[in-house]
Amino acid sequence: MFRVHKCLITLAAAASLFSVTPPLSAQVSETQTRYIRVGSLQSKFTAIGAERAWNNVYYEGLTWPSDYLYQDNAVIERTYIGCKDFTDSKNQHWDNYCNGINTAYAGVTIYPMEIKETAKFANPTIYVDGVDVSAPYSGDIDSVDANQIADRIVTNIVNTSMGITMTRRVLAFSQQYHDNYFIIEYTFKNTGYVDANTTKVLNATVKGFRFGFLNRYSVCREGADKMGYDQEYGKHSWVTRRGEDYPQHANDVSGLTESSPLPQWLRAGFEWTGQRAENTYDNIGSPDVITGTGRLSSPQFAGIVTLHADKTTTDKTDDINQPAVLGWHAGDTYPSLGDMSLSTAPQQADMYNFLSGVPYKGLGNPSERMDEVYMSKISDPWKVHNDGGGTGLWISYGPWDINPGDSVVVVLAVGVDGLDRQTCWQIGRRWMQAYKNSSDNGPFTLPDGSTTTNKDVYKDTWVYTGKDSIMKTFSRAVRNYELGYKIPEPPQPPPLFDVKSGGDRITLTWDRSASESQSGFGGYKIYRAVGTPDTTFDEIASLPPGTTQFADVTAQRGFSYYYYICAFSNGSDNTTGGPNPSGPLMSSRFYTKTNIAAYLRRQAGEFLSSIRIVPNPYNIRSAQMQYPGEPDKIMFLNIPGHCTIRIYTENGNLINTIYHEDGSGDERWNSNTSSGQVVVSGVYIVHFTVTQDFTDPLTGELKYRKGDTAYQKCIIIR
């Protein structure tokens, strides 16, 4: 009954959501982008409607978990559309005709017309000591639409020389159980527009229309740097698929809940990092052998699940036999079209065949679980096909005949999941201990509670639990779609969050959440990290509704602190366990996270003789015992509120100058030179020059004058 109701919703909404011709007015640059950064999965999206992650420095995008640095998983999304028996705007007939959705063809065969991002509510404003740390992200959204359900929606509109206009809507949710995937709605409408104008040029049925892509993931950037750079472009990724038996289970979709057995029959494909043949150790999960911590730096599984594909332009029910192609293909061996005016009929045939499930040059399989077929025989996945670009997830939909004015819709979700950071530390550290000690045979505890004496089996088994994790993510995306996106919503975050350093406390103030007036509002939770924002945040306060201030009196002098605040519900509006676990929901931490430090600022020292350097001596072996997360940090304490600090080698060479003008008695030095190089072991002379007279605020006594100086010695041991 539910699925019938869902289909009625889809049919009724088709005209308004998918089939109405958008008001196209002008072409936009193919280089325009919009970023979505409200959940644990964050990414950029381009005006062209398909992403190539290379930003001229590294592969950027599909960042998960976004709490930490270098977690990018995207490489490239090669997207194509094709048809048969087509006559173009120059009256040339093609047996097969295809368009590559690629920036290289912008203004030639692909015409991006619009890109915009809308938000359910405006971004909160975040201050740290008067600095607006949210300012760099103020341009993320173009407008606010309080009536939209998703937290963020990025919309692309692209005309093509095929006369098909592609509209792509990317929906992102910040609810904690649904924030690691994007739902993407593709609408392909036969508008007859063939360039950047909204003039109907073609007026014929587009026959045998197909849409598909070849996606490649790095899973992930940090792990690639640990195990070998070539994984940054996905060279060593395994690809698998699920859902071969989806037609037999399609009616079970409406009955899925959080407590249902994990559905392995969803129409999904995903990738993860495999073994790199050049490595002499088992690199599954990319344990950090470089620094020796062992932390698993590539736990990610990234992929796609199909949520819906129209049967026909008039039958908007889901075609349970779509996608037509779901398998693997060599990553850099693909049909290349180039400029359409230069393309040949054989090129077009190759591309259309590729969209139809024929491997280009035989290097792929349209319906195979690559890992299950080859992993037992070949450890390095790229050696299955010897394509230096690695392996891509190969997906294609169709064919449809699209009459003028008609459209077809495909909806899918892109997600990333895997082990959390704490488990990556725990498993990686234990594996590293055995890696360094060949006689260490455990026992090692596996996820099901059994044990093994093999450290690699232990590590890999934990990493491979990510397969179930990504399928759970896909299941939640399916349930979200089936509910018409009406999942339980968390309260909105405070619209203003202000963090101020102080002498004996760090003060946090905020404006009340717009959700305070709603039933079930629980209050606010404060989280804090020490040393760096790229680490674990711990809850330090849970406060009732109506609270707008908190004083962190447990902060210690010399440490850097980062915060975020979440509004939370009491769980009364999240009780069914259908779309996600029941219980309290919180606003996303990414709305209010600070990325510059707050710290205790004591009064300026009363005497130059009271200046202290901490730690002194500095010993790299004890760095984590000094200022966790800031291993090179040295503090100058009880210093004049206004002074110039010059650091010299023992031989008198000036290596750095710090201008201290904030009036406090604290300043930090990251043990570096003015050019950013970390200094070597040795004795350093730190010279302080007062730049402003200092008078005792209570007695009026002059403590020291502008121009007075002092020096201290600092010993560094590395």
N, C-alpha and C positions, 0 to 999 in steps of 0.2 A: 504493500500500500504506500509505503514511504517513497519508493522509487517512482511510482506513478505520479505522486504529488510533485516529486523533484522534476520529472520530465515536464509537467505542466508549467512549473515555474520557469524552466529553461525555455519552453516555447513562448511563453508570455513575455519573457524578458529579452528574447532574441532580437526583436526589433529595436528596443531601446539600448541594449548593451552591445550588440554585435553587428547589426545589419544596417543601421542608419548611416547614410553617407556623412562622414564628418565634414565640418566646415573647413576645407582646405583652402588656404589663401596664399601661402608663400613657402618657398623651399627654405629649409634651415641647413646650416653647415653639418656635414656628416661627422665632424669632430666634436660636436656638442655632446655633453654627457650630463647625467644626473646620478647622484649617489643616494643609496638607501643605507642608513646607518642607525636603525632603531632597534635591532635585535642582535643575537649572537652571530647570525650570518649577515654579512654586509658586502655590498658590491656596487660597482658603477655600471651604468647602462648607457648605450650610445644611441644617437639619433638614427643610425642606420637600421636598428632593430636586430642586430646580431653583434656579439662581442669578440674582439681579439684582445687578449689581456695584456699584450706587450705595450709598455708605456715608454719605451726607449731606454729603460733602466732595468726593469724586471717585469715579470708577469704578475699583474695586479687584478684582484677580484675574487669573488666567492670566498671571502675571508671568514674562516671559522676555526676555532672560536675567536671572535674579535676582541676578546679581553686581552689577547697577547699579540706580540709583534710577529711579523713574518708568517702569518697563517694563511696566505693566499693559496687558493686551489685552482684557479682558472688558468687555462692556456689559450684555447681557441674554440670558437663555436662556428664551424663552417656551415652556413645555412643556405639552402637552395629551394627554388620552386621550379616546377617544370610542367609542360603540357604536351599534347600531341595535335597534329593536323592543324597548325596555327598559321594564320596570315598576319604579318606584322603591319605597323603603320605605314611602311614603305611599299606595301602590297607584295612583299616577298613571302613565299610559302615555305614553311618548315614542317618536315615530318615530326620532328621533335624540337621543342623550344624551351630553353631554361634560362633562369636568372640566378646569378650568385648574389646573395645579400652581403655585399662586401664594400668597404669604403673605397676600394680601388675603382669601383664602377659607379660611384656617386656622380650624378650629373651626366652619366652616359646611358645607363639602363636602370639605375636605382635612384630614386629622388626622395630623400627624407623631407617630409613636409612639416612635421611637428614633433617636438619632444617637450614634455612637461612633467612635473612632479607635484602631486597634491597631497596634503596632509589632513588628517582628521582634526588635529589641533596644532597650534603654532609650537615651534621648538621652545623649550624652556631657556631662560637666560641664566648663565652660570658665571659667577664672579669668584675669583680667588685674589684676595688682597687688592681689589679694585680693578683687576684685569678681567676683561670679558673673554673667558676661554671658549665660549660658545660662538663668538663672532665669526670664526673661519667657516662655520657650517650654516650661517644664516642664509646663504644662497642655495641651500639644498632644495628648498621647496619654492614653487611658483605661486601657489595659492593654498588656502585652507578651505576644506569642504567638510563641515561638521556632520553632514549626512552620510558620508562614505563610511563603510564598515571597516575596511583595512586601515591600518595606521598610515601607510604610504602607498601611493599608486603612481607608477611611472607609465606614461602613455607615449607610444611611438606611432606615427602614421607615415607610411612609405608608399609612394607610387612606384610602379614598375613598368617597363616597356611591354610587358605581357598584357597590360590593361587591368591587372589585378592590383588593388590597393590593400596593403597589409597593415592592420592595426594590431599593435601588441600592447597589452596591459600587464604590468608586473605589479602584483599585490604582495605587500609585506605586512606581517603581523608581529607586534611586540609582546604578545602574551607569552609567558615563559615556556609553555609547552609547544608553541607553534612559531617560535622566532628563528628557527634554523632552516627554513625553506622559503622559497618564493613561489607563489602560484602565478603562472603565465598564461594569459588568454590570447590566442592568435585568432584573428578574424581575417579571412581572405575574401574580398568582395570584388565582383566583376563590375568595376566602375567605368571601364573603357578609357581611363586616364593613362597616358603613356609617357608623361614627362611631368615637369613641375607645375603644369597648368591644370586647372580643374575643368578642362574642356573634354567632353566625351569624344574620343577619336575612333575607338573600336566599338563595334556593336554586334559582336558574335559570341556564341557560346565558347567558353574555354573548356576544351575537352581533355579528359584524362589528367586533370590537375593533381599534382603531387607536391608535398612539402616535406622536407627532411633536413637532417643535419648530421655532421660528424663532429662530435664533441671530444675534446681532450682535456684532462685534468692533471695537475702536478701532484696533488695530494701528498705533501704540500711544500710550499717554498722553503720553509725552515728545514724540514726533513731532507729536502733535496740538497741543501747546502751542507748538511751533515754527512750524507751518504755519497754525494757526487753530483756536481752541478747539473749534469745532463738530465736529471729527473725534474729540473725546473720546467722543462718543456714536455714532461710526461713520457720520457723515453722508456721507462721501466714499469709502466702501469699495467696491471691486469684489468681485464674487462669481463664482467659477467652479466647475466640477464635472469629475470624471473618472469612468471606469468604465462608459461606455455599452456597451462590449463585454465587460464582466466575465463574463457567462455563457460566452463563448467561451474565457476564460482561467482559469476557476475551478479547473480541475485543475492549473494551473501553480503555484498557491499553495504547495503542499508542496515544490516544487523551488527556491523562492527562497533565495538566499544573498546575502552581502554583495557578491559579485562578479557577481551577475546583472545584466543590463541593467535600468535603472530601470523598474519596472512602472507605466506610466501608466494601466493598466486597473483599478487598485484603485478600490473604491467610495468615492470621496472628494469632498469639497467644501471650499473654503477661501477666505479673504478677504485683501485687502491694501489699503493706502492708495492712493487714486487722486488725480487732480488736483483741486485746489480752484479753482473758476472765478475767485474773487476775487483769487487770487495772480497776479502778473505774471511769475513765473518758473516753471520746471518744478519742482514740489515732490514728484515721485515719490521716495520714500525719505526725505522731509522733511529735506533738507540744512539745517544750522543757519546760516541767513543772519542771524539775530539777533545772535549773538556774532561772526559772521564766520569761525568755524572751518570751516564747511562739513560737519562730521561728519554722516553720515547717521543721523538719530535715529528713523527708522521703517523698519527693514529687515524687520519681522516679516511672516510669512505664517501665519495661524492657521486651523485648521479641524478637520474630523472625517473619520474613515475607519470604515466598517462592517467589523467583524470576523466577526460571526455573527448570524443571525436564524433562529429555529426555523421549520421548515416548518409544523408543526402542534403541537398540545399533546402528541401522541404520537410524532411524527416529529421528533427533535431534531437531525437533520442540517441543514446550512446551506441556507437558501433563497437560491439564487444570483440570484433576481430581486428581492431586497430590497436597498435600501429601495424602497418603491413610489413615493416622491417624492424627488427630489434636484435642486434647482434654486435659484432666487432668488425673493425676494418683498420688496415694499416693507416697510421696517422697522417703521413705526408704523401701517400700514394692515392691521389684522387683526381677526377677529371677537372681540368682547368679550362675555363671558358674564355677568359680574357674579354677584350672589347667585343661587344656583339657584332659590330660591323666587320670584325676580322674573324669571327668564329666560323667554323666549318660545320657542315652537317654531321660528319663523324664525331666531332666534339660534342655536339648537342645530343647525339644518340648515346654516347658514353655517359653523359650526365643523367639523361632520363633513365637509362638502364640502371645506373647507380641508385637513383631514387626508387627504382622498382625492385631493388634487391639483388642486382647482379654485381658482384664484387669487381671493382676496377682492377684490371690486370690480375684478377684471381686472388687478390690479397685481402681476404676477409671472409666472414661467414654471416649471413643475414639472420641466423636463428640458432646460434651456438653459444653455450657457456664456455668461453675461451679457457677460463681457469681450470674447469673440471676436465677438459679434454687434454690440455697440454701441461699443466703444472707438475704433474707427476713425472714428466719426461724432460721438461725444459725449465730450468730454474729462472732464467731471465726472460721475461715475456717478449721483449722486442726481437729475440732470436726466433720466435715463431714465424716471423715474416721478414726480418732483417731490414725493416724500414726504420731509418734513423730517427724519425719523428715519433716513434712509439706507436701506441694503439689508441684508437678512438672508439667511443660509443656511437654506433651507427643506428639511426632511427629515421623512419620515413612513414608518412601517412598518405592515404589516398588509394585509388584514384577517384576523383569526382568530376562530373560535368557541371560547370557553373554558368548558368545563363546570365545575360546582362541584368544587372541589378540584384542578383542573388549572391549569397555568401555561404561559406562553410566555416565552422569554428572548431579549433583544437585547443584543449586546455591541458596543461601539464604542470608539474611541480619540480623544481630543482632544489635539492637539499644536500646538506653535508652533516655527518655525524661520526661518532667514534668515541674512544675512551676520553674521559675527562682528564684535566691536567694533573690532579692529585694522583689518580691511578697511573698516569704516565710516569710520574716520579717514582711511585712505589714499585711498579713492575720493572721499570728501567734500572732503578738502583739495585734491585736484587739480581737482575740479569748481569749487570756490570760487575757485581761482586764475584759472581761465578766465572765471568769472562776473564777476570784478572787472576783467578785461582783455579787452575785446571783440575784440582782435586775436589773442588766443591761440586758435589752431585746432589745437592738439595737435602731433603725433598722440597720440591716447589709446588705450591698449592695452585691448582687450576680453578677456573671460574665455577665449575660444578662441585667443588669441594674435594675432588680426588687429587692425587699427587703424582708427580713425575720426577725422575732423576735427571731429565734432560733440560738444560736451561733454555735452549732454543724452542723446544716444544712448549715450555712454560710461557715464554714471551709471545710466541706467535699465536698460541691459543687465545691469550688475552686480547691481542690485537684483532684477531678475527671475530671477536664478539661484536666488532663494529659492523659486521654484516647484518646482524639482528638489529643493531641500533639504527642503521639507515632504513631498514624496512619498517621499523616502528615509526620513524619520521615520516616515511611515505604513507603509512597507514593513517597518521594524524592529518596529513594533507588531504587524503581522500575523504576522511570524515568531515573535515572543514568544508570541502567543496560540496559534499552531499547535504550539508546543513545550510547551504546558501551563504556560507561564510559567517553564520550567526553562532560563533563559538562564544563561551563566556568571556567577557571583557574585563581586564584589570582596571583599577581606578587610574585616572590620569595623574601624571607626576606633578609636583609643585611647579608653577610657571616661572618661579624665581628661586634660585639657590645661591646663597652668598656665604663664602668661607673667608674668615678673617683671622690671620695670625695675631697672637697676643703675647703678653709678657708671661702670664701664668696659665693660659688656656688658649685653645683655638675655638672660636665662636662660629657656630653654624646657624644661619637664619634662613627662613624660606616663606614664601607665600602659600596660602592654603590651596590644596588641590581643588579643582573645579568639581571633583567627585565627592567632596565632603558632605554635600547635601543629599547624596543618594543613600538608600538603605544598604546596610552591609558594609559601610566604610569602616575599616579597622584602625587606621592611623598611619604612622610613618616609621620606617626603619632606617637607621643610619649605618653605613658600612665604611670601613676604613682599611687602607693598605699602608704599609710602612716601607719606605725606601724607594719604591718605583710603582707607577700605575700598572705595570706589566707583571702583576703578581696576584696573590690571593687576597681578597677583601674579606674581612671578618665583621660580623654584626657587632656593633658596640652599643646600640640603643634601640628600643622599641617604644614608641611614644603614642599617646592617645590622640584621637581627633581633636582639632583645635590648637594643638601645639605648633608653635612657629619658631622655636629656638632651642638650641642644645649647645652646652659648653663641654668641650672635650678637655677635661682636666687631667686625663691620664697620659696625655702626650708628654714626651720627654725631650729635653733640650738637645738640639743637634740633629734630631731625626727629621726626615721629610715625611709628610703625611698627605694622603690622597683620600678623597671621600666620594660617596654618592648617596643619594637619598631616594627611597622608594615609598610610594603610597601603597598600602595594602588593604585587601578586603578581608572580611572575617570568614569567607567561604560559603556564606549562605546563598549566594547566587551561582555556585559551582558545585552542585551536589549529585548530578546524574552519573558522572563517570563515563559519559558517552564520548565526547570529542577529546577528552584529556582527563588526567587524574582529578578527583574532586578535592576541594579544600581551598585555602586562601590563595589569592592571586596578587601579584605585585606588578607595579609599573616597571617598565624596563630600566635597568641600571644605566643603559647607554644614553638615556635622556639627560642624566645629571652627573655623569662621571667627570671628575676634575682631572686635568692632565698636567697641571703645574702644581708644585708642592706648596703646602702651608706648613709652618713650623713655629715653635715657640720663639718669640723675639724678646729677649731680655733687654733691660736698659743698658745703655752704653757704659763701659767700665769707667769707674771714677778716677782711676790712676793708670798711667801707662805701664806701671810696674805690675799691674794685675792681669795683663794679657796672657792668655794661655793658648797652647796649640794642642788639639786633641784629635787622634791619639799621637803621642810623641814619646818614643819612636813609633812610626807607622810600620807595621809588619804585614806583608801581603798574606802570610799564612794565617793571620788572625783577622782578616778583613771582614768576614761575615759576623764576627763577634763584636765588631765595632759599630758599623752602620749597615744593617742588613739591607741588601738590595742595592747598595751604593759602595762597591768594594774599593773605589779609589778616593773616597771622600775624606778630607781632612778639614776640621773646623778651627777657625780662629775665634776665640771667645773673650769676652770682656774688653773688646776693642773700642776705640773711639767711634762715636756714631757717624762721623764723617772723616774719612781718611783714605789715603792711597796706600795700597799694599803691594810692595814689590818683592819678588822672589828671585834670589840669586843662587847660583851654584857656589860651592866653597871657593872656587877660583875667581868669583866676582862677576860672572856672566849673568846678565839679566835674562830670565827665561819667561817671566809672566808678570803682568800688572793687573791688579784688580782695583776698581774704583768703588769704594763702599760709601753710599750716600743715603741709606734708608733710615739713619738715626738709631738703629739698634746696635746691640753689642755683639752680634754674631755675623760671621761671614764664612762661606764655604770655599774650598779649593779642591778641584778634582784631580789633584796630583798631575796636572798637565802643563805643557808649555803654552805660549800664546798661539802657537800653530796647531794646538790640539794633540800633540804627542804626549803620551804618558811618560813621566820622568823615570830615570833609572835609580838604582840604589845610590845613596850618598848622603852627605850633609848639605843642607840648604839653609841659606840665611834669608829670613823674612823681615823686611824693613817696613815699618809703619810710619807714615807722615800725616799728621793731623791737618785737615783742610778747613776746619771751622772751629772757632773757640767753643769750649764746652764749659757751661756754668751749672752748678748744682741747682736743680729746679726748686729745691726747698730753701736753701740757705743763701743762694745767690753767689756763692763762692766760686771763683774762677779755678777750674781744675786743671785745664791745660789749654794752650793757645794754638792757633793756626800756625803751622810750621814746626811745632814740636815733633820729635821723632823718638822711635824706640825700635829695638830689633830683638828677634828671638831666633834660636837655632832649631831646625827641624831635621830629624833623622828618618830616612826612608830605607826600608829593607825589602827587597823584592827577591 
